[in-house]
Amino acid sequence: MTQYLYLVRHGEQRDAEHGVVDGPLSPRGRRQAALLAERLGGVPLTNVWYAPSTIATETAEIVRDRLPSLEPKPSALLFDCVPSGPTPEVPRAFSSWFASATPAEIEAGRAQMADAWAEFVAPGGNERHDLLITHNLVIAEFVRHAFDAPEWRWLGLTQAHCGITVLKARSGRPVTLVSHNDLAHLPVELRTGLVEPLPI
């Protein structure tokens, strides 16, 4: 049977512009999460997991408050990480991205994402709709893995806050990308987190 995996980046963080890595959602982030919950209201969600960071936890709590039948569960496999390290194939424009990542962090991120894929991409006997509330690079790596793209190709894939990416997994078939960074539920002023604003 088919598994649909809904990958969602957490809402906007209050202090991100000041270099704070984790913290509470901004008022705009809370609104993004509320609109996300409204968008997901018609989806027969089977499971919900979230990264145990403050921003992902608060996003999951807002979704749960508006969809009370859900019981979100934390998973350390969804923490932000660096999915892979530099290789000769990485374009020079991205090479400085790895400057702050240690070899140990890169190796841990690679192992984490291999475990996350094995854990969460698991089509079985019944149709499933699973929601993962996580971080930008985790979603980018899921998309890269779905396409079996080069190891570094998660670089350059950016998800907006509370954007929805959907993967479809079926036994014996390649995972397919149904949609990437769907923002139809967010008005323009709430479309944050992108490196460049959308041209449309």
Disulfide bonds with the S-S distance in Angstrom:
none
